[in-house]
Amino acid sequence: MLRESRMAFPPTSRSEVNRLKVRDDLFVLTTRGCWHNPTRDRTRIIGMAEVASPVVAYEKPVTIAGRDFTRGCDIGLRSLAPYLTGVELGPLVPRLNAFPDIKSWSIRLRRPLLELSASDAAVLELELGGVAREPALVIPGYLSSIRPVRQTPARA
């Protein structure tokens, strides 16, 4: 996403992906496992982007970290927190309408997109404003820190 300025979506037909339009706002999120240390890392909002093209089907699926993605869109990254920083989502969950069940909030993130209310977006944008920078200043830190994902060998 940071290198190509594109979002990719898995083959499932999800209504939230189907509704995505050019100029929609997106928050960029990393999960606890994203940086390979879930005991240290937390789910964080790390940036804001804008949808820059319609979602289109790929002629051939794109494989990323062993997963196939069958469609995608261009994005324009507007802001990005420095590597391993951002806004921790867990403490904000009680203030966000998108998570009606505080105890199982993380399950709602197991989908390609999660639609937010205007008030939720305002909370996240305000919090992110304190840490986010111009993307060109921090993308090199992310790209230089990428480690390959270990693949589990397929069983015969």
Beta strands, then each sheet from edge to edge (+ up, - down):
strand 1: 6-9
strand 2: 25-30
strand 3: 44-51
strand 4: 56-64
strand 5: 67-80
strand 6: 87-88
sheet 1: 1+ 5- 3+ 2-
sheet 2: 1+ 5- 4+
sheet 3: 1+ 5- 3+ 6-
end
